[in-house]
């Protein structure tokens, strides 16, 4: 994790000062999540999901989790909910022998599978054995019970989820978490596809906290800016 985090930080420091810093954007998200007013939607469990693979959702989830852990010394757990292409074990250099699958499907204690990272207050729960039916992992009482107990142990739980327009897994998880952050890529993610994912998430009861627009250029389509904004 440290290599990923430090690489992005170094890149941010060498970018044109007139452009928004990636690190600053993650800090802004941290402020939104940690300073919710009574009328705001409380977000303790957050799902990060892209419309398509390769859009940067894993980096977004990892950077957000690291920023939350560093900001107010919150205890943060990042969970790999992407059974299609799990990668948090490689990002954080941890074992992926057992994890979410064994906890939800086999009933083994989650404490046995949570692993520390090299960043203080930041922990990871990998996928474990790849489930033959990933969507079922996020259905039923087992995942609800797990989330209930995790909330007692951690200030924030961040899920790195499967691509929305490619697999149904994230739609099963969305109504069980407090908020969803969508990740799109400028000039690559089709507006119609992003709109469809947004509608489907909301139809299933998911609460969209906001959208991360990755690889933004000066010529980012105006429609993206109008459609997405801060909370849509």
C-alpha positions as CSV (number, residue, x, y, z in Angstrom):
1,X,0.0,0.0,0.0
2,X,2.7,2.4,0.9
3,X,4.2,2.3,-2.6
4,X,0.8,3.1,-4.2
5,X,0.1,5.9,-1.7
6,X,3.5,7.4,-1.9
7,X,3.6,7.2,-5.7
8,X,0.3,9.1,-6.0
9,X,1.5,11.6,-3.4
10,X,4.7,12.2,-5.3
11,X,2.8,12.6,-8.6
12,X,0.5,15.1,-7.0
13,X,3.4,17.2,-5.7
14,X,5.0,17.4,-9.1
15,X,1.8,18.3,-11.0
16,X,0.9,21.8,-12.1
17,X,-0.1,23.8,-9.0
18,X,-3.1,25.2,-11.0
19,X,-4.6,21.8,-11.2
20,X,-6.5,20.1,-8.3
21,X,-4.2,17.8,-6.2
22,X,-5.4,14.2,-6.1
23,X,-4.3,14.0,-2.5
24,X,-6.4,17.1,-1.8
25,X,-9.5,15.6,-3.3
26,X,-9.2,12.5,-1.1
27,X,-8.8,14.8,1.9
28,X,-12.0,16.6,0.8
29,X,-13.9,13.3,0.7
30,X,-12.6,12.6,4.2
31,X,-14.0,15.9,5.4
32,X,-17.4,15.1,3.9
33,X,-17.5,11.6,5.6
34,X,-16.2,12.8,9.0
35,X,-18.2,16.0,9.4
36,X,-21.7,15.0,8.5
37,X,-24.4,17.2,10.0
38,X,-27.6,15.8,11.5
39,X,-29.5,16.2,8.3
40,X,-26.8,14.5,6.2
41,X,-26.8,10.8,5.3
42,X,-24.4,9.1,7.8
43,X,-21.8,7.1,5.9
44,X,-19.9,4.6,8.0
45,X,-19.9,1.9,5.3
46,X,-19.0,3.0,1.8
47,X,-18.9,1.0,-1.4
48,X,-16.5,2.3,-4.1
49,X,-17.4,0.9,-7.6
50,X,-16.6,1.8,-11.2
51,X,-18.8,1.5,-14.2
52,X,-16.2,-0.6,-16.0
53,X,-13.0,-2.4,-15.0
54,X,-9.7,-0.5,-15.3
55,X,-11.3,2.9,-14.3
56,X,-9.3,3.2,-11.0
57,X,-11.8,2.1,-8.4
58,X,-9.3,0.1,-6.4
59,X,-6.9,3.0,-6.2
60,X,-9.7,5.3,-5.2
61,X,-10.9,2.9,-2.5
62,X,-7.3,2.4,-1.2
63,X,-6.5,6.1,-1.2
64,X,-9.7,7.0,0.5
65,X,-9.2,4.4,3.2
66,X,-5.6,5.5,3.8
67,X,-6.7,9.2,4.0
68,X,-9.5,8.3,6.5
69,X,-7.1,6.4,8.7
70,X,-4.5,9.2,8.7
71,X,-6.9,12.1,9.1
72,X,-8.4,11.7,12.5
73,X,-6.7,8.5,13.5
74,X,-9.9,6.6,12.7
75,X,-9.8,2.8,12.6
76,X,-10.5,1.9,9.0
77,X,-11.1,-1.4,7.3
78,X,-11.0,-1.8,3.5
79,X,-12.7,-4.9,2.2
80,X,-12.1,-6.5,-1.2
81,X,-15.6,-7.1,-2.5
82,X,-14.5,-7.7,-6.1
83,X,-14.4,-11.4,-6.6
84,X,-14.0,-11.0,-10.3
85,X,-10.5,-9.5,-10.2
86,X,-9.4,-9.2,-6.5
87,X,-6.4,-7.0,-6.0
88,X,-6.2,-5.6,-2.5
89,X,-4.0,-8.5,-1.4
90,X,-1.4,-7.3,-4.0
91,X,-1.9,-3.6,-3.2
92,X,-1.4,-4.2,0.5
93,X,1.1,-7.1,0.2
94,X,-1.0,-9.5,2.3
95,X,-2.2,-13.1,2.1
96,X,-5.5,-14.0,0.4
97,X,-5.9,-17.6,1.5
98,X,-8.9,-16.8,3.6
99,X,-11.1,-13.7,3.9
100,X,-14.6,-12.5,3.1
101,X,-15.8,-15.7,1.5
102,X,-14.9,-17.8,4.6
103,X,-16.5,-15.3,7.0
104,X,-19.8,-15.0,5.2
105,X,-20.2,-18.4,3.6
106,X,-18.6,-20.6,6.2
107,X,-19.2,-18.7,9.3
108,X,-15.6,-18.4,10.5
109,X,-14.9,-15.4,12.8
110,X,-14.0,-12.3,10.8
111,X,-11.3,-11.4,13.4
112,X,-9.2,-14.4,12.1
113,X,-9.1,-13.0,8.6
114,X,-8.6,-9.2,9.1
115,X,-5.0,-8.3,8.4
116,X,-3.0,-5.1,9.4
117,X,-1.3,-3.0,6.7
118,X,1.9,-1.0,6.9
119,X,-0.3,2.1,7.6
120,X,-1.4,2.8,11.2
121,X,-5.1,2.3,11.9
122,X,-5.7,0.7,8.4
123,X,-6.7,-2.9,8.1
124,X,-7.7,-5.1,5.2
125,X,-10.1,-8.0,4.6
126,X,-9.4,-9.8,1.3
127,X,-11.8,-11.9,-0.7
128,X,-10.4,-15.2,0.4
129,X,-11.4,-18.2,-1.7
130,X,-13.1,-17.0,-4.9
131,X,-16.8,-17.7,-4.6
132,X,-18.5,-19.5,-7.5
133,X,-21.6,-17.3,-6.9
134,X,-20.2,-13.9,-5.8
135,X,-23.6,-12.2,-5.8
136,X,-24.8,-14.6,-3.1
137,X,-22.0,-13.4,-0.8
138,X,-23.8,-10.1,-0.5
139,X,-27.3,-11.5,0.0
140,X,-28.9,-12.8,3.2
141,X,-28.4,-12.3,6.9
142,X,-24.8,-13.3,7.0
143,X,-23.5,-10.2,5.3
144,X,-25.8,-8.0,7.4
145,X,-24.5,-9.6,10.6
146,X,-20.9,-9.1,9.5
147,X,-21.5,-5.4,8.7
148,X,-23.2,-5.0,12.1
149,X,-20.2,-6.4,14.0
150,X,-17.6,-4.6,11.8
151,X,-19.3,-1.3,12.7
152,X,-18.6,-2.0,16.3
153,X,-14.9,-2.4,15.6
154,X,-14.1,0.2,13.0
155,X,-15.0,3.8,12.3
156,X,-15.2,3.3,8.6
157,X,-15.6,0.3,6.3
158,X,-14.7,0.8,2.7
159,X,-15.6,-1.8,0.0
160,X,-13.7,-2.1,-3.2
161,X,-16.5,-3.5,-5.4
162,X,-16.9,-5.1,-8.8
163,X,-17.6,-3.0,-11.9
164,X,-21.3,-2.0,-12.0
165,X,-22.0,-2.4,-15.7
166,X,-20.2,-5.8,-16.0
167,X,-21.4,-7.8,-13.0
168,X,-24.4,-7.8,-10.6
169,X,-22.4,-8.2,-7.4
170,X,-22.2,-4.5,-6.5
171,X,-26.0,-4.1,-6.9
172,X,-26.5,-6.8,-4.2
173,X,-24.1,-5.0,-1.9
174,X,-25.3,-1.4,-2.5
175,X,-28.5,-1.4,-0.4
176,X,-26.5,-2.9,2.6
177,X,-24.0,-0.1,2.9
178,X,-24.6,3.5,3.9
179,X,-23.3,5.1,0.8
180,X,-21.9,4.5,-2.7
181,X,-19.1,6.3,-4.5
182,X,-19.1,5.8,-8.3
183,X,-15.9,6.0,-10.2
184,X,-15.9,7.1,-13.9
185,X,-13.2,7.9,-16.4
186,X,-13.2,11.1,-18.4
187,X,-13.7,10.5,-22.2
188,X,-14.1,6.8,-21.6
189,X,-17.1,6.1,-19.4
190,X,-20.2,6.7,-21.5
191,X,-22.7,9.1,-20.0
192,X,-25.6,6.8,-20.8
193,X,-23.9,3.9,-19.0
194,X,-23.1,6.0,-15.9
195,X,-26.7,7.2,-15.8
196,X,-28.0,3.6,-16.1
197,X,-25.8,2.5,-13.2
198,X,-26.9,5.4,-11.1
199,X,-30.6,4.7,-11.8
200,X,-30.1,1.0,-11.0
201,X,-28.3,1.7,-7.8
202,X,-31.0,4.1,-6.6
203,X,-33.8,1.7,-7.6
204,X,-32.3,-0.9,-5.4
205,X,-32.0,1.5,-2.5
206,X,-28.3,2.5,-2.8
207,X,-27.4,6.1,-1.7
208,X,-24.9,7.7,-4.0
209,X,-22.6,10.0,-2.0
210,X,-20.8,11.3,-5.0
211,X,-18.8,10.5,-8.1
212,X,-15.0,10.4,-8.7
213,X,-14.0,11.5,-12.2
214,X,-10.6,10.0,-12.9
215,X,-8.1,11.1,-15.5
216,X,-9.9,14.4,-16.1
217,X,-8.5,16.7,-18.8
218,X,-9.3,20.3,-19.5
219,X,-11.7,19.2,-22.2
220,X,-13.8,17.0,-19.9
221,X,-17.3,17.0,-21.4
222,X,-19.6,19.6,-19.8
223,X,-22.4,17.0,-19.5
224,X,-20.3,15.0,-17.0
225,X,-19.9,18.1,-14.9
226,X,-23.6,19.0,-15.0
227,X,-24.8,15.4,-14.4
228,X,-22.5,14.4,-11.6
229,X,-21.7,17.3,-9.4
230,X,-21.0,16.6,-5.7
231,X,-23.8,14.2,-4.8
232,X,-25.3,12.9,-8.0
